[in-house]
Amino acid sequence: MGKIIAIANQKGGVGKTTSSVNLAASLGVLEKKVLLIDADPQANASSGLGIDVESVEIGTYQILEHSNTPKEAVVQCSAPNVDVIPAHIDLVAIEIELVDKENREYMLKKALESVKDDYDYIIIDCAPSLGLLTLNALTAADSVVIPIQCEYFALEGLGKLLNTIKSIQKIHNPELDIEGLLLTMYDSRLRLSNQVVEEVQKHFNDMVFETIIQRNVKLSEAPSFGESIINYDATSKGATNYLHLAQEIIKKNIQ
């Protein structure tokens, strides 16, 4: 049975999509079968793997509506062993359309029951909000990875997200676990980056991944070519970091 991991943080620009795409690609390279679900209306995870989002007819919107099955929504991408359920800008409307539905928080969980056994890992790239889309992702997930950028406002909003996770554990998903806090955009030359790392590790101890994602130009370039960092430049720091993260997650889930 596959493990469902949501990548979530209501702050934008912390590396959620970069982490979703490259963790999925790294797990694929390590011979795990992966499904990446783009649950962000901006659809950057889809375009970042070479999918033309304008031509998406069946995607996350349709599976949340239950008008199509996840198998019907799956498309191939440039990353080996990775399937994608893409997003489209129409996903913006789902928050309004689901609001009156019964069990609206469980739409994604219910939809994924039919494919959970087909994959080793299902990665969900969440929208930068704590709305109904992210709530659906966290209700469906077994665990959550929280990216935190090594910058001044790193911990701002983290308490709110952790409180949201606690309330989801209490009401919707008692099995939801925190897979780990992932430090991103680290620059060893900056004293501030080092201070953020120290502070997060001091406060959260074992909850923090050993792997730290360093600032890397190649990581920024790869999405414009519709490729993961593994395909774009397997020798880059970014590729090495995400492969280490994938190995850390695999090791953690064997124990």
BAMARRO-26222 format. One line per 2 residues: number of its first residue (from 1); their letters; for each residue z, y, x of N, C-alpha, C, O. Coordinates in steps of 0.001 Angstrom, whole numbers. Atoms other than C-alpha are relative to their C-alpha. Layout:
# BAMARRO-26222
NUM	a	Z,Y,X,Z,Y,X,Z,Y,X,Z,Y,X | ...
//
This chain:
# BAMARRO-26222
1	mg	0,-1192,834,0,0,0,0,1250,874,774,1349,1826 | 132,-1199,-818,-1005,3403,1365,1165,957,-162,1797,1008,-1217
3	ki	-1039,-1031,57,1479,6145,2190,-659,1330,-331,-1648,1710,296 | 546,-1298,401,817,9479,476,826,1102,657,2031,1211,432
5	ia	-674,-1092,-712,1647,12487,2663,-607,1332,-430,-1805,1563,-261 | 449,-1353,345,1430,16048,1331,270,919,1188,1319,826,1826
7	ia	-210,-1019,-1043,956,18876,3857,213,1309,-752,-724,1855,-1333 | -332,-1114,897,2744,21803,2220,821,1089,677,1686,822,1510
9	nq	-790,-1180,-320,4055,25298,2833,-586,1123,-843,-1799,1335,-821 | 562,-1037,880,3738,28179,369,-534,1192,778,-1264,2014,224
11	kg	554,-1068,-839,3007,30546,3272,-1432,-352,394,-1730,-1508,697 | 1373,236,-468,-675,30947,4130,-78,174,1514,779,823,2115
13	gv	255,-217,-1417,-2027,30763,7669,964,-684,946,1150,-240,2079 | -948,703,-881,508,28278,9030,-610,-1258,627,32,-1932,1433
15	gk	664,1173,-580,-2014,25539,9858,-3,-1220,-904,-141,-2346,-428 | 2,1138,933,-1864,23400,6689,-1332,-737,12,-1380,-1951,211
17	tt	1320,640,94,-5602,22772,6391,-419,-570,1351,-949,-1679,1419 | 311,492,-1349,-6100,22455,10157,730,-1315,246,162,-2260,792
19	ss	-798,1212,-208,-3312,19880,10202,-461,-1142,-901,-516,-2293,-467 | 474,1039,936,-4578,18011,7116,-1276,-664,520,-1374,-1889,592
21	vn	1301,494,-464,-8128,17691,8459,150,-800,1288,-390,-1899,1409 | -58,634,-1318,-7187,16809,12022,965,-1171,79,782,-2080,889
23	la	-866,1189,91,-4324,14472,11165,-786,-1144,-635,-729,-2280,-166 | 822,1038,652,-6669,12598,8802,-1016,-581,984,-1180,-1798,1068
25	as	1011,454,-970,-9375,12439,11500,634,-818,1118,59,-1811,1564 | -694,715,-1077,-6861,11318,14152,455,-1382,-462,342,-2358,279
27	lg	-384,1313,548,-5506,8545,11917,-1225,-898,-139,-1154,-2104,96 | 1254,751,107,-9125,7508,11281,-455,-572,1335,-889,-1721,1416
29	vl	376,440,-1354,-9854,7309,15015,919,-1131,470,502,-2005,1230 | -959,1056,-356,-6722,5151,15379,-122,-1203,-943,791,-2019,-1066
31	ek	393,1147,824,-8406,2723,12949,839,-189,-1254,1025,-1308,-1731 | -657,31,1305,-6402,3620,9859,-1010,492,-1036,-1815,1382,-759
33	kv	898,-440,1078,-8259,3967,6561,694,1139,-746,1811,992,-1242 | -648,-1227,485,-7607,7469,5263,-793,632,-1147,-2023,654,-1141
35	ll	592,-825,1057,-8246,9440,2077,602,1395,130,1823,1550,96 | -450,-1393,-49,-8035,13236,2405,-309,653,-1335,-1462,682,-1767
37	id	192,-671,1286,-7502,15089,-875,148,1502,206,1183,1972,678 | -31,-1458,-106,-8350,18789,-915,553,557,-1313,-138,585,-2331
39	ad	-644,-529,1207,-5879,20321,-3392,199,1510,100,1151,2065,-449 | -39,-1454,-163,-6552,23931,-2424,-1322,579,-516,-2385,191,-31
41	pq	1245,-571,546,-9078,26004,-4460,-913,637,1055,-2115,777,827 | 845,-579,-1054,-10272,27608,-1199,-929,-1040,612,-1930,-689,1237
43	an	852,1131,-411,-11725,24156,-352,-320,-13,1493,-1374,-507,1893 | 276,-41,-1439,-11426,24719,3406,45,-1374,665,-665,-1615,1641
45	as	-42,1356,-566,-10506,21086,4111,-1334,-708,-239,-1800,-1474,604 | 1309,611,325,-13755,20032,2392,-1090,550,918,-1817,-213,1552
47	sg	1059,-601,-833,-16014,22521,4211,251,-272,1479,-691,-366,2266 | -340,280,-1401,-14136,21842,7471,-428,-1373,464,-439,-1653,1663
49	lg	521,1323,-369,-15444,18274,7350,-1466,-151,-416,-1958,-1258,-635 | 1454,22,195,-19044,19240,6638,-472,-205,-1417,-1645,-507,-1636
51	id	400,194,1396,-19015,19000,2836,-423,1342,-594,274,2346,-449 | 488,-1216,656,-21072,21558,919,756,169,-1314,449,-497,-2303
53	ve	-885,-113,1168,-18440,22735,-1569,-721,528,-1238,-292,272,-2362 | 760,-527,1151,-21010,24523,-3757,-639,-1129,-802,-870,-990,-2003
55	sv	685,1096,697,-22615,21193,-4595,961,-1067,-534,526,-2098,-1046 | -992,976,474,-19357,19400,-5482,-7,-35,-1532,232,980,-2187
57	ei	5,154,1461,-19644,18039,-9028,1246,-726,-499,1757,-453,-1585 | -1234,719,354,-16692,15656,-9052,961,158,1175,640,-202,2308
59	gt	-972,-217,-1072,-13580,16572,-7089,1423,-38,-538,1707,-686,-1545 | -1423,15,355,-9843,17229,-7291,229,487,-1440,1087,-38,-2149
61	yq	-119,-534,1369,-10256,19242,-10515,-189,-1119,-1033,605,-1265,-1962 | 328,1055,980,-11832,16291,-12346,1040,-1129,5,1331,-1712,-1039
63	il	-991,1095,10,-9238,13761,-11161,1327,476,-597,2057,-312,-1198 | -1209,-538,641,-6390,16069,-12231,-173,66,-1519,789,-97,-2270
65	eh	311,-33,1436,-8101,16408,-15622,-94,-1411,-587,-69,-1602,-1802 | 208,1403,378,-8513,12604,-15679,-1346,-213,-698,-1515,-1150,-1479
67	sn	1342,203,557,-12163,13086,-16632,-826,-912,914,-1838,-1472,490 | 622,938,-947,-13172,11090,-13510,1080,-695,813,2194,-190,950
69	tp	-965,734,-835,-11473,8493,-11325,-115,482,1449,-1140,1048,1829 | 99,-357,-1419,-10648,9113,-7644,-1184,-673,700,-1820,-64,1560
71	ke	1123,701,-643,-13253,6492,-6662,-1321,718,-263,-2201,752,598 | 1224,-738,337,-15928,8521,-8454,-85,1328,745,-1172,1870,942
73	av	-34,-1313,-662,-14823,11680,-6635,-162,-80,1519,-443,926,2169 | 23,158,-1467,-14832,10251,-3089,-1372,309,587,-2394,-149,75
75	vq	1243,-224,-761,-17459,11564,-663,254,-339,1471,1385,-289,1956 | -91,307,-1435,-18195,10574,2929,11,1312,780,-495,2332,311
77	cs	-10,-1200,-837,-17590,13044,5738,-311,-379,1440,-620,-1533,1737 | 384,227,-1398,-18198,13429,9471,1045,-778,804,761,-1227,1915
79	ap	-1070,685,-740,-14871,11803,10461,4,-1500,-315,-15,-1879,-1486 | -4,1451,240,-14838,7994,10933,1260,-469,-722,2361,16,-461
81	nv	-1095,607,777,-12670,5953,8508,695,977,-957,1773,682,-1473 | -603,-991,896,-11990,9078,6422,-899,247,-1217,-2071,593,-1075
83	dv	657,-393,1251,-12982,9536,2767,637,1311,-454,1791,1594,-131 | -518,-1288,478,-12585,12931,1085,-211,120,-1507,-1273,-213,-2033
85	ip	180,-492,1371,-11932,14028,-2475,-31,1515,138,1003,2136,383 | 151,-1429,-307,-13300,17577,-2187,516,907,-1113,770,467,-2234
87	ah	-384,-1014,989,-12253,20769,-3946,-1170,939,-228,-2144,948,526 | 996,-998,369,-14301,23483,-5587,802,1188,-526,1958,1022,-916
89	id	-706,-1188,474,-13372,27029,-6604,506,-166,-1441,1446,519,-1844 | -448,209,1394,-13029,25758,-10214,1429,-557,-77,2041,-569,-1145
91	lv	-1368,510,-44,-9714,24234,-9109,1029,1094,-343,2153,799,-748 | -861,-1149,351,-8228,27726,-9634,458,-110,-1455,1593,240,-1779
93	ai	-289,33,1442,-8357,27101,-13396,983,-1094,-400,1523,-1064,-1506 | -783,1177,402,-6354,23869,-13314,1435,357,-360,2029,-277,-1232
95	ei	-1391,-394,275,-2961,25636,-13283,144,427,-1467,1131,98,-2124 | -32,-478,1391,-3781,27276,-16640,-270,-1162,-956,375,-1287,-1997
97	el	417,1069,913,-5428,24199,-18142,1055,-1098,-145,1148,-1739,-1191 | -1009,1061,68,-2574,21826,-17305,1300,456,-647,2133,-370,-1019
99	vd	-1309,-534,375,212,24130,-18464,532,-536,-1339,1742,-685,-1512 | -432,507,1320,279,22800,-22057,4,-1525,-81,403,-2096,-1096
101	ke	120,1465,63,-285,19149,-21125,1362,-666,185,2231,-170,901 | -1219,783,-162,2446,16571,-21444,-17,-652,1393,-1073,-1066,1873
103	nr	-105,598,-1344,3685,15233,-18074,-964,640,992,-1558,-49,1822 | 993,-699,-838,1578,17877,-16332,264,-143,1498,-664,-44,2300
105	ey	-324,134,-1430,3429,17367,-13017,-433,-1351,563,-466,-1535,1780 | 287,1371,-442,2373,13689,-12903,-1489,-341,-6,-1860,-1495,208
107	ml	1447,262,136,-1420,14083,-13290,-598,-631,1268,-1368,-1588,1189 | 554,522,-1256,-2209,13474,-9606,589,-1372,326,-122,-2279,758
109	kk	-678,1285,-257,358,10680,-9235,-661,-1124,-800,-944,-2200,-273 | 616,1000,877,-1158,8831,-12197,-1421,-332,470,-1822,-1496,489
111	al	1394,207,-430,-4725,9329,-10920,-76,-848,1271,-993,-1655,1425 | 75,682,-1303,-3917,7978,-7439,449,-1460,-40,255,-2198,926
113	es	-451,1393,108,-2424,4713,-8692,-1147,-986,217,-945,-2077,750 | 1153,920,-89,-5923,3198,-8801,-553,-141,1426,-1289,-1088,1704
115	vk	561,91,-1364,-6691,3896,-5098,1055,-142,1095,719,-297,2270 | -1067,6,-1013,-3295,3800,-3376,-69,-1219,921,232,-1122,2111
117	dd	51,1232,-803,-3807,214,-2202,-1242,-81,885,-1328,-966,1736 | 1257,54,-757,-7266,981,-741,88,699,1361,-817,575,2186
119	yd	-107,-807,-1223,-5982,3219,2071,1334,-232,706,2326,-608,84 | -1257,34,-757,-3390,3187,4851,772,1296,-216,1995,1296,-363
121	yi	-627,-1316,201,-2745,6914,4418,-853,838,-949,-2081,837,-871 | 660,-998,838,-3580,9464,1738,642,1348,353,1845,1542,173
123	ii	-487,-1318,-422,-3269,13049,3013,-428,1034,-1046,-1600,1102,-1416 | 326,-1039,990,-3063,15927,504,176,1372,641,1270,1732,1076
125	dc	-54,-1383,-500,-3924,19442,1698,363,901,-1176,-442,1097,-2086 | -495,-795,1129,-1847,21687,-583,-427,1464,91,-738,1976,1167
127	ap	299,-1442,71,-2578,25243,-1711,1205,790,518,2332,297,468 | -1125,-817,-489,-476,28081,-203,769,653,-1146,765,1875,-1297
129	sl	-802,-496,1120,1751,28399,-3270,932,-1123,-418,791,-2258,38 | -865,1049,554,4503,26544,-5111,-305,-192,-1481,591,-460,-2282
131	gl	453,141,1382,2465,26351,-8329,-175,-1448,-408,288,-2368,267 | 169,1322,606,1438,23400,-10469,-807,-959,876,-566,-2166,859
133	lt	786,850,-903,-1111,22125,-7926,884,-628,1076,830,-1834,1314 | -892,505,-1047,1485,21833,-5155,1068,-910,-599,1453,-1908,11
135	ln	-987,840,691,4018,20430,-7646,-570,-1390,-282,125,-2394,-123 | 671,1287,216,1514,17696,-8560,-84,-803,1289,151,-2011,1300
137	al	127,674,-1305,961,16915,-4866,1343,-575,443,1414,-1713,907 | -1323,455,-453,4700,16680,-4117,574,-1088,-912,1357,-1925,-465
139	ta	-444,1057,921,5330,14550,-7216,-724,-1314,304,-162,-2397,138 | 786,1199,-334,2569,12147,-6131,340,-564,1379,133,-1750,1636
141	ad	-163,375,-1413,3595,12062,-2449,1222,-875,258,2210,-841,-476 | -1163,744,-505,5877,9658,-613,796,886,959,2016,768,1075
143	sv	-675,-891,-950,6623,12325,1981,-802,1286,164,-1942,1397,-287 | 655,-1297,-207,5805,15881,3018,140,423,1453,1210,316,2053
145	vi	3,-622,-1332,4826,17413,6357,-22,1511,-238,-856,2013,-991 | -78,-1451,174,5798,21095,6589,-400,685,1309,374,684,2266
147	pi	393,-735,-1214,3793,23105,9162,733,1338,72,852,2050,-925 | -688,-1282,-225,5703,26054,10655,-621,645,1227,-606,65,2313
149	qc	627,-648,-1147,3908,28548,12858,1052,616,919,2074,1119,454 | -959,-520,-989,5662,29641,16069,-137,1517,112,-521,2050,1152
151	ey	108,-1458,47,5740,33288,15041,1246,585,-661,2122,-149,-1116 | -1229,-709,370,8280,35903,13962,565,-415,-1362,1770,-631,-1496
153	fa	-494,308,1348,8470,35070,10243,-23,-1499,-298,-124,-1906,-1456 | 156,1449,142,8386,31311,10847,890,-611,-1079,432,-1418,-1889
155	le	-935,658,909,11481,30429,8852,101,687,-1361,800,220,-2260 | -6,-699,1290,10866,32947,6067,-681,-878,-1049,-1801,-1348,-849
157	gl	591,810,1079,10264,31052,2854,270,-1485,135,53,-2242,-811 | -245,1429,-184,11262,27701,4365,1126,-488,-910,1068,-1587,-1462
159	gk	-1115,358,885,14538,27706,2424,-467,-204,-1426,-15,-1121,-2111 | 541,101,1362,12615,28268,-815,-771,-1311,-176,-650,-1983,-1200
161	ll	771,1249,59,10280,25356,-32,943,-1207,-15,734,-2147,-784 | -952,1120,-49,13201,23051,841,755,-129,-1326,1066,-1239,-1760
163	nt	-643,45,1326,14892,24016,-2454,-932,-590,-1048,-508,-1349,-1920 | 1000,572,918,11666,23221,-4322,-70,-1507,182,-110,-2259,-791
165	ik	55,1439,-291,11527,19833,-2576,1234,-702,-580,1127,-1789,-1148 | -1232,588,557,15171,19177,-3563,-89,-146,-1510,308,-1174,-2059
167	si	86,77,1462,14473,19985,-7216,-1033,-1037,-436,-858,-1686,-1467 | 994,1047,313,11369,17738,-7189,624,-1382,190,393,-2293,-605
169	qk	-697,1281,-233,13491,14930,-5693,931,-323,-1173,1058,-1476,-1584 | -976,188,1076,16042,15457,-8468,-678,-311,-1334,-218,-1165,-2092
171	ih	594,84,1344,13660,15774,-11423,-1207,-938,-80,-1304,-1757,-995 | 1295,680,138,10228,14283,-10664,-230,-1178,947,-901,-2146,589
173	np	382,981,-1025,10171,12210,-7491,1166,-281,947,1204,261,2052 | -1171,282,-835,13461,10808,-6127,-346,-655,1333,464,-639,2260
175	el	414,684,-1236,11496,8889,-3456,-581,959,1045,-838,549,2177 | 646,-952,-925,10061,12061,-1847,877,226,1228,2064,536,1131
177	di	-706,-106,-1275,11007,12224,1817,-651,1132,806,-1821,1449,592 | 634,-962,-911,10465,14919,4448,-444,-760,1240,377,-1224,2031
179	eg	568,721,-1149,8130,13320,6992,370,732,1288,690,113,2303 | -385,-776,-1182,8834,16162,9400,-478,1437,-76,-1384,1772,-838
181	ll	439,-1382,-163,8551,19827,10298,-917,33,1213,-562,-457,2285 | 1006,-9,-1071,5446,20451,12406,-173,1417,534,-631,2307,-183
183	lt	163,-1320,-626,5474,23390,14819,-1457,190,406,-2024,-643,1113 | 1423,-254,-257,1989,24937,15030,-187,1352,689,724,2178,741
185	my	386,-1283,-622,205,27769,16868,954,396,1129,1308,1565,1281 | -945,-235,-1096,2506,27411,19870,-731,514,1236,-1758,-33,1637
187	ds	546,-545,-1246,1770,29523,22947,1139,66,1010,2034,902,890 | -1103,129,-962,3976,28586,25903,231,1271,807,1301,1453,1389
189	rl	-139,-1242,-781,3332,31994,27530,848,1038,-719,1333,1989,-106 | -740,-993,784,5096,33835,24712,1461,-394,-171,1783,-1503,-597
191	rl	-1428,273,148,8866,34116,24740,341,-280,-1467,1182,-1126,-1769 | -258,171,1429,8794,34395,20932,-287,-1432,-454,499,-2019,-1198
193	sn	349,1382,352,7025,31014,20576,1116,-955,426,1521,-1833,-336 | -1058,874,-516,9684,29368,22734,1303,172,-775,2039,-789,-998
195	qv	-1212,-254,782,12476,31050,20766,-68,-687,-1367,915,-1260,-1837 | 177,636,1316,11047,29796,17452,192,-1512,118,867,-2126,-708
197	ve	-138,1455,-225,10779,26235,18828,1478,-355,137,1956,-1293,-501 | -1438,264,-229,14418,26367,20027,793,117,-1299,1641,-722,-1600
199	ev	-737,-256,1239,15659,27791,16729,-239,-1099,-1032,704,-1591,-1653 | 336,1044,981,13810,25263,14533,613,-1332,421,1178,-2044,-410
201	qk	-567,1270,-478,14882,22319,16721,1527,-15,-121,2119,-1053,-418 | -1461,-100,90,18508,23569,16745,464,-185,-1457,1447,-878,-1722
203	hf	-400,58,1404,18644,23960,12943,-323,-1337,-668,430,-1820,-1514 | 500,1157,764,16682,20873,11907,-33,-1316,777,-361,-2360,212
205	nd	-164,1210,-824,17147,18390,14784,-1104,-1038,-187,-2267,-795,134 | 921,1138,112,15517,15040,13954,-1113,199,-1018,-2071,-573,-1052
207	mv	1049,-242,999,13479,16525,11098,-1263,574,649,-2325,594,25 | 1135,-655,-670,11190,18218,13661,-801,-1032,796,-233,-1812,1560
209	fe	860,891,-796,8208,16299,15069,109,345,1483,251,1511,1851 | 40,-233,-1459,8210,15855,18850,-1295,715,374,-1307,1572,1257
211	ti	1306,-619,-260,4533,16833,18811,12,1459,-443,450,1781,-1548 | 153,-1417,333,3905,20583,18909,-1484,339,127,-2114,8,1132
213	iq	1425,-349,-27,440,21929,18049,-172,1344,711,313,2377,250 | 187,-1212,-799,-620,24442,20690,-1172,842,-510,-2112,332,-1120
215	rn	1151,-872,313,-2855,27453,20135,-1186,-481,811,-1059,-768,2001 | 1151,575,-662,-6356,26308,20956,-1281,546,-645,-1491,388,-1847
217	vk	1234,-612,524,-9718,28104,20593,-881,-1045,-684,-1490,-769,-1718 | 865,1066,556,-11529,24807,19927,431,-373,-1424,-402,-684,-2275
219	ls	-508,305,1349,-9270,24167,16913,-532,994,-1023,-827,632,-2162 | 521,-1044,900,-10440,27462,15410,-1503,-133,-196,-2022,184,-1266
221	ea	1473,100,62,-14112,26763,16179,-486,-1189,-823,-1489,-1092,-1529 | 469,1265,592,-14355,23188,14855,-408,97,-1476,-1459,-430,-1840
223	ps	385,-32,1422,-14339,23984,11075,-1347,661,-270,-2037,296,-1222 | 1287,-679,240,-17354,26300,11402,-1182,-925,288,-2312,-644,-113
225	fg	1044,1011,-253,-19309,23257,12642,134,-1189,-959,-603,-2170,-854 | -203,1078,976,-18020,21094,9772,512,-1273,634,184,-2375,194
227	es	-510,1173,-710,-16185,18806,12161,1494,130,267,2034,1232,365 | -1398,2,-442,-12637,17776,12985,14,291,1500,-1024,235,2159
229	ii	-125,-258,-1437,-11333,18630,16448,-332,-1259,814,-786,-1164,1954 | 281,1270,-698,-11718,14940,17374,-1507,-144,231,-1942,-557,1306
231	ny	1463,59,-135,-15480,15083,16716,-530,1142,852,-1456,971,1645 | 516,-1212,-638,-15920,18606,18025,272,28,1504,-628,315,2293
233	da	-324,47,-1426,-14091,18292,21349,1221,-894,205,2363,-435,160 | -1068,994,-120,-12068,15126,21898,877,205,1231,1958,-375,1328
235	ts	-784,-217,-1227,-10872,16377,25301,880,1251,-91,1636,1540,837 | -751,-1258,121,-9332,19616,23999,1490,-263,-238,1902,-1358,-622
237	kg	-1455,81,252,-5602,20319,23753,269,-323,-1462,1144,-1124,-1791 | -183,209,1437,-5928,20433,19982,-180,-1457,-394,606,-1988,-1179
239	at	259,1415,301,-7396,16908,19826,1157,-861,497,1625,-1757,-207 | -1121,756,-589,-4664,15571,22129,1260,152,-855,1965,-821,-1122
241	ny	-1189,-257,827,-1944,17228,20021,-40,-793,-1307,943,-1435,-1678 | 80,674,1302,-3205,15806,16715,-17,-1521,127,470,-2225,-758
243	lh	-65,1451,-238,-3714,12326,18174,1449,-428,231,1881,-1472,-256 | -1425,298,-225,-90,12424,19382,770,36,-1323,1640,-800,-1564
245	la	-664,-94,1306,1015,13533,15897,-285,-1256,-836,618,-1824,-1450 | 381,1206,762,-913,10652,14287,754,-1219,516,1243,-2033,-267
247	qe	-731,1134,-594,664,8179,16724,1483,48,-369,2107,-980,-632 | -1420,-167,349,4117,9614,15994,249,-422,-1446,1252,-1071,-1742
249	ii	-141,354,1413,3592,9206,12233,-157,-1512,-195,598,-2128,-946 | 194,1467,102,2259,5638,12614,1244,-738,487,1727,-1660,-170
251	kk	-1192,627,-584,5209,4690,14846,1197,123,-939,1943,-834,-1143 | -1115,-258,912,7691,6262,12427,-58,-894,-1234,973,-1317,-1757
253	ni	158,784,1236,6251,4301,9498,-43,-1495,211,-88,-2261,-752 | -96,1437,-295,6318,941,11269,1464,-424,-59,1790,-1538,-470
255	q	-1428,316,-111,10095,1127,11746,617,-312,-1365,1811,-599,-1453
//
